Amino acid sequence: MKKTPILAAAGMAIFLTAPVLASETLTATFTQPDGGVTVNTYDNTVLVTVSGVGQSAGTNYNDAFYVYADASGAPIGPTNDPDYYQLTFGTSTLVGFDPSQDAKYFLVGSLPAYNPNHIYMFELDTGTSAPSSLHFGVSDGNFSDNSGFYTITVSEVPEPSTWAMMLLGFAGLAFAAFRSRIETAPVA
């Protein structure tokens, strides 16, 4: 009896039963504090990619983490404002004038370095183990003079058990392929 088909089937079953990870892209406008909300729910740590620029620092331009141009659009030394004018995050409705919502306080790791392309990828700790909608916006208090938006992609970060199942499935498939090559090799 050949074990290769059984091993291949077991490896494929493990690989195919690994959970599908949620992912979505949304837009968060600069014209309101709670500019964009996910449709899916997330918990623990998520992977976030954010791009986009706008005016929320008076007439200065900012991206997700840095004020980088003055009112005329002329470059200035990028700075991370200690209170406002950057990406905000929460698991409930965001409000204006609350710098504690700044996404930088939820980062797993340090603040990303300034990127002149204004695209940042980072892990965010949602602070919850119960699946929740995620809210994104811009930290400000006066939204009437704002313009622009962020494009945000949110993806679940696989739990260690998910990685283990996927690796076990790949290993089973690789072993089955290895065994089938040995069994079909001509004998000299």
mmCIF file of the C-alpha atoms, coordinates in Angstrom:
data_MODEL
# 
_entry.id   MODEL 
# 
loop_
_atom_site.group_PDB 
_atom_site.id 
_atom_site.type_symbol 
_atom_site.label_atom_id 
_atom_site.label_alt_id 
_atom_site.label_comp_id 
_atom_site.label_asym_id 
_atom_site.label_entity_id 
_atom_site.label_seq_id 
_atom_site.pdbx_PDB_ins_code 
_atom_site.Cartn_x 
_atom_site.Cartn_y 
_atom_site.Cartn_z 
_atom_site.occupancy 
_atom_site.B_iso_or_equiv 
_atom_site.pdbx_formal_charge 
_atom_site.auth_seq_id 
_atom_site.auth_comp_id 
_atom_site.auth_asym_id 
_atom_site.auth_atom_id 
_atom_site.pdbx_PDB_model_num 
ATOM 1   C CA . MET A 1 1   ? 0.000   0.000  0.000   1.00 0.00 ? 1   MET A CA 1 
ATOM 2   C CA . LYS A 1 2   ? 1.370   3.410  -0.971  1.00 0.00 ? 2   LYS A CA 1 
ATOM 3   C CA . LYS A 1 3   ? 1.408   6.028  1.773   1.00 0.00 ? 3   LYS A CA 1 
ATOM 4   C CA . THR A 1 4   ? 2.088   8.948  -0.559  1.00 0.00 ? 4   THR A CA 1 
ATOM 5   C CA . PRO A 1 5   ? -1.560  9.607  -1.566  1.00 0.00 ? 5   PRO A CA 1 
ATOM 6   C CA . ILE A 1 6   ? -2.621  9.444  2.070   1.00 0.00 ? 6   ILE A CA 1 
ATOM 7   C CA . LEU A 1 7   ? 0.121   11.891 3.099   1.00 0.00 ? 7   LEU A CA 1 
ATOM 8   C CA . ALA A 1 8   ? -0.751  14.209 0.216   1.00 0.00 ? 8   ALA A CA 1 
ATOM 9   C CA . ALA A 1 9   ? -4.425  14.140 1.175   1.00 0.00 ? 9   ALA A CA 1 
ATOM 10  C CA . ALA A 1 10  ? -3.605  14.813 4.833   1.00 0.00 ? 10  ALA A CA 1 
ATOM 11  C CA . GLY A 1 11  ? -1.301  17.694 3.925   1.00 0.00 ? 11  GLY A CA 1 
ATOM 12  C CA . MET A 1 12  ? -3.895  19.201 1.592   1.00 0.00 ? 12  MET A CA 1 
ATOM 13  C CA . ALA A 1 13  ? -6.631  18.838 4.231   1.00 0.00 ? 13  ALA A CA 1 
ATOM 14  C CA . ILE A 1 14  ? -4.533  20.641 6.844   1.00 0.00 ? 14  ILE A CA 1 
ATOM 15  C CA . PHE A 1 15  ? -3.633  23.384 4.368   1.00 0.00 ? 15  PHE A CA 1 
ATOM 16  C CA . LEU A 1 16  ? -7.227  23.869 3.204   1.00 0.00 ? 16  LEU A CA 1 
ATOM 17  C CA . THR A 1 17  ? -8.715  23.950 6.703   1.00 0.00 ? 17  THR A CA 1 
ATOM 18  C CA . ALA A 1 18  ? -6.509  26.842 7.822   1.00 0.00 ? 18  ALA A CA 1 
ATOM 19  C CA . PRO A 1 19  ? -8.831  29.787 8.488   1.00 0.00 ? 19  PRO A CA 1 
ATOM 20  C CA . VAL A 1 20  ? -9.221  32.498 5.856   1.00 0.00 ? 20  VAL A CA 1 
ATOM 21  C CA . LEU A 1 21  ? -7.924  35.793 7.201   1.00 0.00 ? 21  LEU A CA 1 
ATOM 22  C CA . ALA A 1 22  ? -10.134 38.867 6.910   1.00 0.00 ? 22  ALA A CA 1 
ATOM 23  C CA . SER A 1 23  ? -8.855  41.803 4.887   1.00 0.00 ? 23  SER A CA 1 
ATOM 24  C CA . GLU A 1 24  ? -10.434 44.968 3.505   1.00 0.00 ? 24  GLU A CA 1 
ATOM 25  C CA . THR A 1 25  ? -9.683  48.421 2.148   1.00 0.00 ? 25  THR A CA 1 
ATOM 26  C CA . LEU A 1 26  ? -11.502 51.546 3.264   1.00 0.00 ? 26  LEU A CA 1 
ATOM 27  C CA . THR A 1 27  ? -11.294 55.301 2.901   1.00 0.00 ? 27  THR A CA 1 
ATOM 28  C CA . ALA A 1 28  ? -11.069 57.625 5.911   1.00 0.00 ? 28  ALA A CA 1 
ATOM 29  C CA . THR A 1 29  ? -11.898 61.220 5.062   1.00 0.00 ? 29  THR A CA 1 
ATOM 30  C CA . PHE A 1 30  ? -10.250 64.188 6.798   1.00 0.00 ? 30  PHE A CA 1 
ATOM 31  C CA . THR A 1 31  ? -13.566 66.061 7.085   1.00 0.00 ? 31  THR A CA 1 
ATOM 32  C CA . GLN A 1 32  ? -14.852 64.287 10.205  1.00 0.00 ? 32  GLN A CA 1 
ATOM 33  C CA . PRO A 1 33  ? -13.186 62.722 13.251  1.00 0.00 ? 33  PRO A CA 1 
ATOM 34  C CA . ASP A 1 34  ? -14.562 59.228 12.561  1.00 0.00 ? 34  ASP A CA 1 
ATOM 35  C CA . GLY A 1 35  ? -13.644 59.213 8.874   1.00 0.00 ? 35  GLY A CA 1 
ATOM 36  C CA . GLY A 1 36  ? -13.817 55.483 8.065   1.00 0.00 ? 36  GLY A CA 1 
ATOM 37  C CA . VAL A 1 37  ? -15.033 52.287 9.732   1.00 0.00 ? 37  VAL A CA 1 
ATOM 38  C CA . THR A 1 38  ? -14.274 48.677 8.782   1.00 0.00 ? 38  THR A CA 1 
ATOM 39  C CA . VAL A 1 39  ? -17.068 46.383 7.648   1.00 0.00 ? 39  VAL A CA 1 
ATOM 40  C CA . ASN A 1 40  ? -15.340 43.292 9.064   1.00 0.00 ? 40  ASN A CA 1 
ATOM 41  C CA . THR A 1 41  ? -14.494 42.887 12.734  1.00 0.00 ? 41  THR A CA 1 
ATOM 42  C CA . TYR A 1 42  ? -10.973 42.355 14.056  1.00 0.00 ? 42  TYR A CA 1 
ATOM 43  C CA . ASP A 1 43  ? -9.230  41.610 17.330  1.00 0.00 ? 43  ASP A CA 1 
ATOM 44  C CA . ASN A 1 44  ? -5.723  41.436 18.759  1.00 0.00 ? 44  ASN A CA 1 
ATOM 45  C CA . THR A 1 45  ? -3.125  42.608 16.217  1.00 0.00 ? 45  THR A CA 1 
ATOM 46  C CA . VAL A 1 46  ? -3.832  43.733 12.649  1.00 0.00 ? 46  VAL A CA 1 
ATOM 47  C CA . LEU A 1 47  ? -1.585  44.643 9.739   1.00 0.00 ? 47  LEU A CA 1 
ATOM 48  C CA . VAL A 1 48  ? -2.345  48.112 8.374   1.00 0.00 ? 48  VAL A CA 1 
ATOM 49  C CA . THR A 1 49  ? -1.189  49.831 5.191   1.00 0.00 ? 49  THR A CA 1 
ATOM 50  C CA . VAL A 1 50  ? -2.119  53.501 4.964   1.00 0.00 ? 50  VAL A CA 1 
ATOM 51  C CA . SER A 1 51  ? -1.536  56.009 2.200   1.00 0.00 ? 51  SER A CA 1 
ATOM 52  C CA . GLY A 1 52  ? -2.888  59.437 1.481   1.00 0.00 ? 52  GLY A CA 1 
ATOM 53  C CA . VAL A 1 53  ? -2.338  63.062 2.372   1.00 0.00 ? 53  VAL A CA 1 
ATOM 54  C CA . GLY A 1 54  ? -4.431  66.084 3.137   1.00 0.00 ? 54  GLY A CA 1 
ATOM 55  C CA . GLN A 1 55  ? -4.742  69.341 4.984   1.00 0.00 ? 55  GLN A CA 1 
ATOM 56  C CA . SER A 1 56  ? -5.644  69.123 8.619   1.00 0.00 ? 56  SER A CA 1 
ATOM 57  C CA . ALA A 1 57  ? -2.808  71.073 10.198  1.00 0.00 ? 57  ALA A CA 1 
ATOM 58  C CA . GLY A 1 58  ? -4.412  74.427 9.472   1.00 0.00 ? 58  GLY A CA 1 
ATOM 59  C CA . THR A 1 59  ? -3.241  74.826 5.895   1.00 0.00 ? 59  THR A CA 1 
ATOM 60  C CA . ASN A 1 60  ? -0.201  72.553 6.230   1.00 0.00 ? 60  ASN A CA 1 
ATOM 61  C CA . TYR A 1 61  ? -0.110  69.116 4.607   1.00 0.00 ? 61  TYR A CA 1 
ATOM 62  C CA . ASN A 1 62  ? 0.181   65.882 6.540   1.00 0.00 ? 62  ASN A CA 1 
ATOM 63  C CA . ASP A 1 63  ? 0.204   62.143 5.981   1.00 0.00 ? 63  ASP A CA 1 
ATOM 64  C CA . ALA A 1 64  ? -0.585  59.409 8.515   1.00 0.00 ? 64  ALA A CA 1 
ATOM 65  C CA . PHE A 1 65  ? 2.262   60.329 10.864  1.00 0.00 ? 65  PHE A CA 1 
ATOM 66  C CA . TYR A 1 66  ? 4.009   63.530 9.712   1.00 0.00 ? 66  TYR A CA 1 
ATOM 67  C CA . VAL A 1 67  ? 3.320   67.179 8.855   1.00 0.00 ? 67  VAL A CA 1 
ATOM 68  C CA . TYR A 1 68  ? 5.576   67.597 5.817   1.00 0.00 ? 68  TYR A CA 1 
ATOM 69  C CA . ALA A 1 69  ? 4.613   70.745 3.790   1.00 0.00 ? 69  ALA A CA 1 
ATOM 70  C CA . ASP A 1 70  ? 3.528   74.296 4.504   1.00 0.00 ? 70  ASP A CA 1 
ATOM 71  C CA . ALA A 1 71  ? 0.393   76.070 3.264   1.00 0.00 ? 71  ALA A CA 1 
ATOM 72  C CA . SER A 1 72  ? 1.905   76.686 -0.178  1.00 0.00 ? 72  SER A CA 1 
ATOM 73  C CA . GLY A 1 73  ? 2.925   73.037 -0.480  1.00 0.00 ? 73  GLY A CA 1 
ATOM 74  C CA . ALA A 1 74  ? 6.612   73.823 0.039   1.00 0.00 ? 74  ALA A CA 1 
ATOM 75  C CA . PRO A 1 75  ? 8.449   71.025 1.858   1.00 0.00 ? 75  PRO A CA 1 
ATOM 76  C CA . ILE A 1 76  ? 9.261   71.477 5.534   1.00 0.00 ? 76  ILE A CA 1 
ATOM 77  C CA . GLY A 1 77  ? 11.222  69.192 7.818   1.00 0.00 ? 77  GLY A CA 1 
ATOM 78  C CA . PRO A 1 78  ? 8.757   66.346 8.462   1.00 0.00 ? 78  PRO A CA 1 
ATOM 79  C CA . THR A 1 79  ? 7.598   66.361 12.051  1.00 0.00 ? 79  THR A CA 1 
ATOM 80  C CA . ASN A 1 80  ? 5.343   64.110 14.095  1.00 0.00 ? 80  ASN A CA 1 
ATOM 81  C CA . ASP A 1 81  ? 3.060   66.533 15.887  1.00 0.00 ? 81  ASP A CA 1 
ATOM 82  C CA . PRO A 1 82  ? 2.728   65.570 19.557  1.00 0.00 ? 82  PRO A CA 1 
ATOM 83  C CA . ASP A 1 83  ? -1.035  66.078 19.601  1.00 0.00 ? 83  ASP A CA 1 
ATOM 84  C CA . TYR A 1 84  ? -2.822  66.416 16.266  1.00 0.00 ? 84  TYR A CA 1 
ATOM 85  C CA . TYR A 1 85  ? -2.774  66.140 12.473  1.00 0.00 ? 85  TYR A CA 1 
ATOM 86  C CA . GLN A 1 86  ? -2.208  62.420 11.995  1.00 0.00 ? 86  GLN A CA 1 
ATOM 87  C CA . LEU A 1 87  ? -3.977  59.066 11.714  1.00 0.00 ? 87  LEU A CA 1 
ATOM 88  C CA . THR A 1 88  ? -6.290  58.199 14.596  1.00 0.00 ? 88  THR A CA 1 
ATOM 89  C CA . PHE A 1 89  ? -7.606  54.799 15.587  1.00 0.00 ? 89  PHE A CA 1 
ATOM 90  C CA . GLY A 1 90  ? -10.146 53.223 17.926  1.00 0.00 ? 90  GLY A CA 1 
ATOM 91  C CA . THR A 1 91  ? -12.627 50.383 18.365  1.00 0.00 ? 91  THR A CA 1 
ATOM 92  C CA . SER A 1 92  ? -15.476 52.840 18.991  1.00 0.00 ? 92  SER A CA 1 
ATOM 93  C CA . THR A 1 93  ? -16.537 56.143 17.461  1.00 0.00 ? 93  THR A CA 1 
ATOM 94  C CA . LEU A 1 94  ? -13.660 58.642 17.300  1.00 0.00 ? 94  LEU A CA 1 
ATOM 95  C CA . VAL A 1 95  ? -14.114 62.226 18.494  1.00 0.00 ? 95  VAL A CA 1 
ATOM 96  C CA . GLY A 1 96  ? -12.286 65.467 17.746  1.00 0.00 ? 96  GLY A CA 1 
ATOM 97  C CA . PHE A 1 97  ? -9.720  67.046 20.075  1.00 0.00 ? 97  PHE A CA 1 
ATOM 98  C CA . ASP A 1 98  ? -8.573  63.706 21.540  1.00 0.00 ? 98  ASP A CA 1 
ATOM 99  C CA . PRO A 1 99  ? -4.872  63.038 20.824  1.00 0.00 ? 99  PRO A CA 1 
ATOM 100 C CA . SER A 1 100 ? -5.021  59.799 22.870  1.00 0.00 ? 100 SER A CA 1 
ATOM 101 C CA . GLN A 1 101 ? -6.642  58.279 19.756  1.00 0.00 ? 101 GLN A CA 1 
ATOM 102 C CA . ASP A 1 102 ? -3.493  58.829 17.648  1.00 0.00 ? 102 ASP A CA 1 
ATOM 103 C CA . ALA A 1 103 ? -2.568  55.554 15.934  1.00 0.00 ? 103 ALA A CA 1 
ATOM 104 C CA . LYS A 1 104 ? 1.045   55.964 17.066  1.00 0.00 ? 104 LYS A CA 1 
ATOM 105 C CA . TYR A 1 105 ? -0.056  54.908 20.575  1.00 0.00 ? 105 TYR A CA 1 
ATOM 106 C CA . PHE A 1 106 ? -1.358  51.566 19.244  1.00 0.00 ? 106 PHE A CA 1 
ATOM 107 C CA . LEU A 1 107 ? 1.661   50.614 17.119  1.00 0.00 ? 107 LEU A CA 1 
ATOM 108 C CA . VAL A 1 108 ? 3.419   47.297 17.653  1.00 0.00 ? 108 VAL A CA 1 
ATOM 109 C CA . GLY A 1 109 ? 6.961   48.618 17.478  1.00 0.00 ? 109 GLY A CA 1 
ATOM 110 C CA . SER A 1 110 ? 8.225   52.108 16.863  1.00 0.00 ? 110 SER A CA 1 
ATOM 111 C CA . LEU A 1 111 ? 6.870   54.962 14.772  1.00 0.00 ? 111 LEU A CA 1 
ATOM 112 C CA . PRO A 1 112 ? 7.654   54.369 11.083  1.00 0.00 ? 112 PRO A CA 1 
ATOM 113 C CA . ALA A 1 113 ? 10.294  56.652 9.589   1.00 0.00 ? 113 ALA A CA 1 
ATOM 114 C CA . TYR A 1 114 ? 9.029   59.438 7.338   1.00 0.00 ? 114 TYR A CA 1 
ATOM 115 C CA . ASN A 1 115 ? 8.266   58.155 3.844   1.00 0.00 ? 115 ASN A CA 1 
ATOM 116 C CA . PRO A 1 116 ? 8.156   60.800 1.075   1.00 0.00 ? 116 PRO A CA 1 
ATOM 117 C CA . ASN A 1 117 ? 5.732   58.521 -0.817  1.00 0.00 ? 117 ASN A CA 1 
ATOM 118 C CA . HIS A 1 118 ? 3.382   58.763 2.226   1.00 0.00 ? 118 HIS A CA 1 
ATOM 119 C CA . ILE A 1 119 ? 2.767   54.998 2.408   1.00 0.00 ? 119 ILE A CA 1 
ATOM 120 C CA . TYR A 1 120 ? 3.215   53.216 5.729   1.00 0.00 ? 120 TYR A CA 1 
ATOM 121 C CA . MET A 1 121 ? 2.829   49.546 6.674   1.00 0.00 ? 121 MET A CA 1 
ATOM 122 C CA . PHE A 1 122 ? 2.729   48.607 10.344  1.00 0.00 ? 122 PHE A CA 1 
ATOM 123 C CA . GLU A 1 123 ? 1.107   46.365 12.931  1.00 0.00 ? 123 GLU A CA 1 
ATOM 124 C CA . LEU A 1 124 ? -1.539  47.859 15.172  1.00 0.00 ? 124 LEU A CA 1 
ATOM 125 C CA . ASP A 1 125 ? -2.654  46.436 18.524  1.00 0.00 ? 125 ASP A CA 1 
ATOM 126 C CA . THR A 1 126 ? -6.444  46.750 18.598  1.00 0.00 ? 126 THR A CA 1 
ATOM 127 C CA . GLY A 1 127 ? -6.437  46.429 22.381  1.00 0.00 ? 127 GLY A CA 1 
ATOM 128 C CA . THR A 1 128 ? -9.328  43.975 22.290  1.00 0.00 ? 128 THR A CA 1 
ATOM 129 C CA . SER A 1 129 ? -9.721  40.210 22.150  1.00 0.00 ? 129 SER A CA 1 
ATOM 130 C CA . ALA A 1 130 ? -13.385 40.533 21.155  1.00 0.00 ? 130 ALA A CA 1 
ATOM 131 C CA . PRO A 1 131 ? -13.914 41.101 17.424  1.00 0.00 ? 131 PRO A CA 1 
ATOM 132 C CA . SER A 1 132 ? -14.762 44.780 16.870  1.00 0.00 ? 132 SER A CA 1 
ATOM 133 C CA . SER A 1 133 ? -15.151 47.240 14.028  1.00 0.00 ? 133 SER A CA 1 
ATOM 134 C CA . LEU A 1 134 ? -12.097 49.467 13.644  1.00 0.00 ? 134 LEU A CA 1 
ATOM 135 C CA . HIS A 1 135 ? -12.473 53.235 13.317  1.00 0.00 ? 135 HIS A CA 1 
ATOM 136 C CA . PHE A 1 136 ? -9.952  55.468 11.533  1.00 0.00 ? 136 PHE A CA 1 
ATOM 137 C CA . GLY A 1 137 ? -9.768  59.219 11.096  1.00 0.00 ? 137 GLY A CA 1 
ATOM 138 C CA . VAL A 1 138 ? -7.537  62.249 11.428  1.00 0.00 ? 138 VAL A CA 1 
ATOM 139 C CA . SER A 1 139 ? -6.670  63.913 14.714  1.00 0.00 ? 139 SER A CA 1 
ATOM 140 C CA . ASP A 1 140 ? -8.016  67.443 14.663  1.00 0.00 ? 140 ASP A CA 1 
ATOM 141 C CA . GLY A 1 141 ? -10.678 69.617 16.211  1.00 0.00 ? 141 GLY A CA 1 
ATOM 142 C CA . ASN A 1 142 ? -11.758 71.875 13.378  1.00 0.00 ? 142 ASN A CA 1 
ATOM 143 C CA . PHE A 1 143 ? -12.759 69.780 10.383  1.00 0.00 ? 143 PHE A CA 1 
ATOM 144 C CA . SER A 1 144 ? -14.327 72.526 8.262   1.00 0.00 ? 144 SER A CA 1 
ATOM 145 C CA . ASP A 1 145 ? -10.980 73.533 6.706   1.00 0.00 ? 145 ASP A CA 1 
ATOM 146 C CA . ASN A 1 146 ? -9.747  69.971 6.124   1.00 0.00 ? 146 ASN A CA 1 
ATOM 147 C CA . SER A 1 147 ? -9.339  68.176 2.818   1.00 0.00 ? 147 SER A CA 1 
ATOM 148 C CA . GLY A 1 148 ? -7.957  64.804 1.771   1.00 0.00 ? 148 GLY A CA 1 
ATOM 149 C CA . PHE A 1 149 ? -8.328  61.207 2.870   1.00 0.00 ? 149 PHE A CA 1 
ATOM 150 C CA . TYR A 1 150 ? -6.435  58.083 3.836   1.00 0.00 ? 150 TYR A CA 1 
ATOM 151 C CA . THR A 1 151 ? -6.730  54.811 1.958   1.00 0.00 ? 151 THR A CA 1 
ATOM 152 C CA . ILE A 1 152 ? -6.367  52.081 4.562   1.00 0.00 ? 152 ILE A CA 1 
ATOM 153 C CA . THR A 1 153 ? -5.989  48.335 4.103   1.00 0.00 ? 153 THR A CA 1 
ATOM 154 C CA . VAL A 1 154 ? -6.541  46.240 7.222   1.00 0.00 ? 154 VAL A CA 1 
ATOM 155 C CA . SER A 1 155 ? -5.594  42.546 7.390   1.00 0.00 ? 155 SER A CA 1 
ATOM 156 C CA . GLU A 1 156 ? -5.690  40.053 10.197  1.00 0.00 ? 156 GLU A CA 1 
ATOM 157 C CA . VAL A 1 157 ? -2.331  38.875 11.474  1.00 0.00 ? 157 VAL A CA 1 
ATOM 158 C CA . PRO A 1 158 ? -2.332  35.071 11.661  1.00 0.00 ? 158 PRO A CA 1 
ATOM 159 C CA . GLU A 1 159 ? -2.213  33.586 15.131  1.00 0.00 ? 159 GLU A CA 1 
ATOM 160 C CA . PRO A 1 160 ? 0.705   31.199 15.860  1.00 0.00 ? 160 PRO A CA 1 
ATOM 161 C CA . SER A 1 161 ? -1.647  28.194 15.640  1.00 0.00 ? 161 SER A CA 1 
ATOM 162 C CA . THR A 1 162 ? -2.692  29.257 12.126  1.00 0.00 ? 162 THR A CA 1 
ATOM 163 C CA . TRP A 1 163 ? 0.943   29.501 11.037  1.00 0.00 ? 163 TRP A CA 1 
ATOM 164 C CA . ALA A 1 164 ? 1.581   26.055 12.559  1.00 0.00 ? 164 ALA A CA 1 
ATOM 165 C CA . MET A 1 165 ? -1.334  24.522 10.635  1.00 0.00 ? 165 MET A CA 1 
ATOM 166 C CA . MET A 1 166 ? -0.224  26.100 7.368   1.00 0.00 ? 166 MET A CA 1 
ATOM 167 C CA . LEU A 1 167 ? 3.386   24.988 7.855   1.00 0.00 ? 167 LEU A CA 1 
ATOM 168 C CA . LEU A 1 168 ? 2.277   21.475 8.755   1.00 0.00 ? 168 LEU A CA 1 
ATOM 169 C CA . GLY A 1 169 ? 0.167   21.349 5.595   1.00 0.00 ? 169 GLY A CA 1 
ATOM 170 C CA . PHE A 1 170 ? 3.070   22.571 3.437   1.00 0.00 ? 170 PHE A CA 1 
ATOM 171 C CA . ALA A 1 171 ? 5.423   20.068 5.076   1.00 0.00 ? 171 ALA A CA 1 
ATOM 172 C CA . GLY A 1 172 ? 2.974   17.215 4.403   1.00 0.00 ? 172 GLY A CA 1 
ATOM 173 C CA . LEU A 1 173 ? 2.631   18.216 0.753   1.00 0.00 ? 173 LEU A CA 1 
ATOM 174 C CA . ALA A 1 174 ? 6.407   18.571 0.350   1.00 0.00 ? 174 ALA A CA 1 
ATOM 175 C CA . PHE A 1 175 ? 7.015   15.177 1.950   1.00 0.00 ? 175 PHE A CA 1 
ATOM 176 C CA . ALA A 1 176 ? 4.369   13.566 -0.257  1.00 0.00 ? 176 ALA A CA 1 
ATOM 177 C CA . ALA A 1 177 ? 5.995   15.070 -3.359  1.00 0.00 ? 177 ALA A CA 1 
ATOM 178 C CA . PHE A 1 178 ? 9.431   13.897 -2.188  1.00 0.00 ? 178 PHE A CA 1 
ATOM 179 C CA . ARG A 1 179 ? 8.130   10.364 -1.558  1.00 0.00 ? 179 ARG A CA 1 
ATOM 180 C CA . SER A 1 180 ? 6.425   10.174 -4.932  1.00 0.00 ? 180 SER A CA 1 
ATOM 181 C CA . ARG A 1 181 ? 9.686   11.097 -6.687  1.00 0.00 ? 181 ARG A CA 1 
ATOM 182 C CA . ILE A 1 182 ? 11.537  8.369  -4.790  1.00 0.00 ? 182 ILE A CA 1 
ATOM 183 C CA . GLU A 1 183 ? 8.861   5.758  -5.575  1.00 0.00 ? 183 GLU A CA 1 
ATOM 184 C CA . THR A 1 184 ? 8.816   6.616  -9.297  1.00 0.00 ? 184 THR A CA 1 
ATOM 185 C CA . ALA A 1 185 ? 12.594  6.818  -9.737  1.00 0.00 ? 185 ALA A CA 1 
ATOM 186 C CA . PRO A 1 186 ? 13.939  4.019  -11.981 1.00 0.00 ? 186 PRO A CA 1 
ATOM 187 C CA . VAL A 1 187 ? 16.029  1.412  -10.280 1.00 0.00 ? 187 VAL A CA 1 
ATOM 188 C CA . ALA A 1 188 ? 19.517  1.048  -11.831 1.00 0.00 ? 188 ALA A CA 1 
# 
